[in-house]
Amino acid sequence: MHRMTLLLRFFILIPGPLLVSCMSAPGFQGDSSPHFDGKQFSNTLPMHKTVRDLLRLGWGTLTQAADWPDWIEIEQQVIPEERVWNGVSVTYINHSTFLIQVDGINILTDPVYSQRVSPFSWAGPKRVHAPGIALEDLPPIDVILISHNHYDHLDEETLQSLLGRQSEPPLLLAGLGNSDLLATLGESNQRDLDWDDSAKLGDLEFIFTECRHRSGRGLSDQMTTLWGSFVIKTSQGNLYFAGDTGYSPHLAQTGERYGPFALALLPIGAYEPRWFMKDVHLNPDEAAMAHGQLRSEFSIGIHFGTFQLTYEAIDQPVIDLSSALEAHKIPATDFTVLAPGETRRLPGRAD
């Protein structure tokens, strides 16, 4: 990875981005949320970063960021089942994109199929491997979950392709302030949610819950849309999709309120340098602690190995997760990572 290319990637993605204001999303216009001050949303615990911090981060990319491979070939994966009625099937596609199949409903999290996660087609973080399942091989999608509007989680091109191939509009859930942008991408049953708001489809309930992060697609829309995680209530147990989050008391609170979880998808990548990333991204040790606080029976690591967003090497999250599990005495069978396209099937539960 060329250092100047990586430097450009940081200033596009991490500050959110700094290079252009014309890419900004419309943002929230209401006054109904206690997390919104009329201009911006906020976390329960404040976070503060200065321009000097951003410059320090950028300078560090020239001397401290690891080199990633330009491309990694992955094995061809089988096409998923069209519907799963017994148990839970979870397939890793890439980054934070998972296909969750439960109770006959197909759910896609933060779908990203584009070559770059950036406002530009010619610059910004570029994928180093193909998606584990081709978009055209996906089964019909009933629900799309968007945790927040950063480019590596809300990918306009992918959403347009997904919505365009659906015979029935899916339920599309995101945080407050995202509806104007999402409405331009195709037909869907779209709902913006505040923390603790919920939506239902069939027997499933989707609850948008607090996390510690931020939002922004341009210079002028920082923190104007809401970020969050999702709890999914199913007949097979509760499921948790963290999206992006830093470590904070919200994890234990979510575990107390909605746990135990049959499955938790927890971020383990994009965590270095720690002095900058700790507010917004878990590291593997914190992910291991979150596994326990959420009372998760089985967790899968997400948000690593597809796009170089931060300093650590491509394989460092998996190495650090192994060490963290050992330190916290968590069996490796209880918290794992999947290869792109790999499916894990959780056994069915009796009513």
N, C-alpha and C positions, 0 to 999 in steps of 0.2 A: 504494500500500500504506500503510495507516494505521500510524503508528509504534508505538502501543501494541499493536496486533494483532501486529506483527512482534516486539515485545519479548516478548509471551506465547509466540510461536513458539519463540524461542530458549530460554526456560526450560523449555519442554516437551521440545524435541528435543535440544539440544546437551548440557546437563548430564546428561540421560539417563534420564528426566525428573526434575525436582526437586519437582513439585507433588503427586504422589501416590505412596504406597507400595503401595496396594492393587492396582496394575497390575503389580506385579513378577512376573517369570517364576520357576519353581521353581529352576532352576539345577542345576549339576553336583553329584552326591553321591558320586562315586567318589574314588579316590586313585591312579589309574593314570597320570596325566599329569605329566611333569616341569615343565610350565608352570603347575601348580596347587598352591597351598600349603595346601590343605584348606579354604580359604574363597573365594579369588579366583584367577583366571588373571592372567598377567602377560606383558608384552612382553619380548623379549630385552633391549632397551634401555629402561630405565624412563622414565616420563613423570610429571610432577608438576604438578597444577593445584590452586589453593587456592580457597576461597570468595571471597576478594578478587578473584581472576582472573575468576570467574563474574560477580560484580557489575560488574566493569569491562566485561566483554563485554556484559552487559545494558544498561548505561548507554550504551555506544557505539551501540547500535541506534537510540537516539533522535536521534543527531546524524550518524552516519556511514553507515548502511545506505542503499543505493540504493533508489529506488522501482521496483517491478516492475509490469507491467500486471496488471489483474485477470483478463483472459482473452484468449487468442489463438486464433483459428480456424485449424485445420490442414486441409489437403486430404485428402479421402477416399483411402485407400490400397487397393490390391488385396489380395485374400485370399491368404495364402501357399500354396505348394504343400503337399500333404499329406505327402510324403516327398521327401528329396533323397538321391540315391545317388552322385552324381558331384560332386566339389568340396565346398565349404562355402558354405552360404547363411546370412547373418546379418541379422536384421531388428531395427531399433531400435523399441521400443514407447514407452518413456519412462523417464527417470531412469536406473536401473541395470537395467532390465528389457529383455532381449534374447531373441529366439527364434533359437537356433542349430540348424541342420539339417545333419547330416553322417552318412554311413554308414547312412542310413535311420532314424536316431534323432533325435527332436525334444527339444531341451533348452531350458528356460526359466530365466533367471537372475533372482534376487531379484524375483519378480513382485509388482507393486504396481498395482492398478487403483482403489483407493479414492480418494475426493475429498480426504481429508486423511491425512497421515502423523502420527498422534497417538493418544493413548489416548482422545481425546474426539472426538465427531462435530461439535461446535460450535466448536472452537478448535484451533489448531495449523496447521502448514503446509498450505496448500490448493493443489491443482494449478492451473496457469494454462493448460493445454491438455488436450484429450482424449487418451487413449492412441492411439498410432499405428495399432494393430490392435485392434478390439473383441474382448473376451474370447470371445464366442460365435463369432468367426471364426477363432480359433486352431485349428490341427490338433491331433490327439491328442498329448498331452505324455507323453513317456516318462521324462524326468528333470527334476527341479526342484532347482536349486542355491540354497542360502541361505547367504550369506557371513557374516552375523551378525544379531543380533536387534533392532537399532534399527528404529523404526517405518517408516522409509523403505526398508527392505530386507526385513523380515519383516512382511507384512501379513496378519493373520489372516483378514479378510473375503475377500480375494482367494484365499488358499489354500483356504478352505472352498468357494468357488465352483468353483475349478479341480478340486479332488478330487471334488466332487459331480457333475461332468459327465463324469468319466472312466469309460470302460467297463472299463479295466484299471487297477489302482492303479499310479501312477508310482513310480519310485525317487526318494526325497526325501532329499537329503543336506544336513547342517548340522554345525556344530561341536559339541563336547561340551557337554552340559547342556541341549540344546534339545528332547530327545525327549518330555519330559512335556507341554510346551506343544503341540508339533506333533501328538501323538497325539490331542488333543482336537478337531482340525480336520477329520478325515475319514480314510478308509482310504488308506494308502500303504505302500510298502515303505521305511520310514524308517530311516536310519542316522545316528548321531552319529559324527563323526570327530575325532581328534586331528590335529595337524600331522603330515604325512607318512603318515597313514593313507590307504587307497584303497578304492574300490569299483568293480565292473565291471558293465557291461550290454552284452551282445553282445560286439562287438570293441572297445568303448570302455572306457578306464580313466579314472577320476576321482580325482585326488589332491588332498587338502586341504593347502594349504601355508601357511607362515608369512606374516603381514602385520603391519603396525604400526597397531593401532586399539584399540578397546575395545568393551564391550557393556553393555546395561542397558535395561530397559523401565520401571523404577520406582526408587524411592529405595533399596530394600533389596536389589536384585539386581545392583548394579554389579559388572561383571567376573566374574560367576558362570557365564557361558556363554562358550564360546570363539569367537573371530572368525578369519577366514582368507580365503584366495584359493583358486582352483581351477585346476589344470592338467588339461586333457582330452587324453588320448592317442588319436589317431584315425589311420586309414589315410591321411588327407589332411594330416598334420602335426599337431604339438602346438598346442593352443589355450590361452589364458590369460584367465581372468576375475578381475580384481583385487578386485572388491567395493569396499570402502573401505580406504584405507591411507595412512599417512604415508610419507615417504621415509626409507629406511634400507638397510643392507647386504643385507637379505633379497632385494631386487630383483636385484642382481647375482648373488647366490648362486642364485636361482631360474633366472636365465638360463644360468648355468654348468651347472647340474644338468639342466635340462629343455629349454633352448633348442637351436637356434633355434625360434621360434614362427611358425607360419603366420599367426596372428591373436592380437592382444592387445587386450582391452577394458580401458582405463585411465581412471580418474577424472580429470576436469579441472575440476570445480566445487566450490563450498562451501569456499573456501580463504582468505577474508578475515574477520577480521583475521589476518594471518600469525602474529603473536606467540602467538595462541591455537590456530589451526588447523594449524600446521605439524606437530604431533605425529601428527595423525590423518588429514589430507587432503593429497594431492598438489596443488600448483598446476600450471598448464600447463607451466611451465619444468621442473619436476621430472618431470612426465609425459613430456616429450620426452626427458629423460635416462633415464627408466625404459625407454622404447622401445628405446634403444640398449643398455642393460645387459641387457635381456631377450633381446636379439638377435631382435627382432620384425621380421618381413618386412612386416607391415601392421598398423596399430593404429587403433582407433576410440575417440574420446573418449566417456565416459559420465558420469553423475552431475552433470548440469547442466540448466538450462533448464525444469524441470518444477515444482519446489517451491523457494520461496525459503527457504533454510536459513541463509544467512550474508550478509555485507555487500555483496558485489559485485553489479553490475548484471547483468541477465539475459543480455546479450550479451557480457559481459566475458571469460568463459572462452574463447570462440571467438576473440576479438580477441587475447587473450594467448597462445593456442596458436599462432596464425599467427606472432606475433613470436618465440616460442620456437623454432619449427621453423626459421625463418630464422637465428636466432642459432646453433643447433646444426647448421646445414647439413643438415637433414633434408628431403627433397622432400615437398611438400604431398600428393603422391599416395601417400606411405607412411604418413601419419598424418592422418586426416580425422575429420569429424563427420557424422552422418546426420540427416536430418529425421525426425520421428516417422512411423513406418510405412514408411520407406525401407529397401530391401533391397540388400545388396551381395553379389555372388556371386563367390567365389574359385574359380579354375579347378581342375579335377581334377588329381590327380597319379597317375602310373603307380606300380604296386607296385614 
